[in-house]
């Protein structure tokens, strides 16, 4: 694919209206930045009352509850809910395998990026949308704060994005600047059909105390291929028809059975890897409406 995706193919106004009623939920408490909407396990500066505690020397006397003092003749401090702003980073695999064989796949990937980005700015979080190309994570929009900057950013991406070549999730993330630490969620959108060691990138993000979410997007043909007989297998990331990655083969029922077993084992391995590390894992089919993906997030309580 050499041309961009029209912006109206990403998410429409009706779907945006539904997202307006929702906000992103962080499963684990993180440090973040002041001024957001995510509650932490500490007390802060908001106007929402949380609890009382005894007054200690050095406390702000403006927080003394004088009504309690009149009743108990003892000084108590009012404590308030602490709410933080998180940094949400969305990484999109822009390799050829995400689009060449099925245009729905690239569109779905961009829809997921747009939806997660919108939920982030809806929750007053700082948001970064990064495109993984080769061993580099391009940042075409900079940090987005607010809905206006989000719409400008996602429109720019939708109008210019291309899916081509290879992409190394490992190198792109390990070499990425401003990943942050203990301050939010990193989302990686890919089919993960790669020889690159993307798992080390996830472990590195966890080392930096980032919450991690993997979104695997596959086509129906990748999950359950039906074609049999003599075929030419074309690697979507190959350079030309005579590339050594390509081959001619006679597909039999046994081949298809072995492939389905392998792809199911592959998907199960990703899920086990994520479960062992507390990583959020969501599968998405390219032929499913974006509303189905939202329903999965609701089931996981990622959004409320």
Buried (B, 14 or more C-beta within 10 A) or exposed (E): BEEBBEBEBBBEEEBBEEBEEBBBBBEEBBBBBEEBBBBBEEBBEBEEEBEEEEBEEEEEEEBBBEEBEEEEEEBBBBBBBBBBBBBBBBBBBBBBBBBBBBBBBBBBBBBBBBBBBBBBBBBBBBBBBBBBBBBBBBBEBEBBBEEEBBBEBBBBBBEEBBBBEBBBBBBBBBEBEEBBEEBBBBBBBBBBBBEBEBBBBBBBBBEBBBBBBBBBBBBBBBBEBEEEEEEEEBBBBBEEEEEEEBEEEEBEEEEBEEBEEEBEEEBEEBBEBBEEBEBBBBBBBBBBEBEEBBEBBEEBEBBE
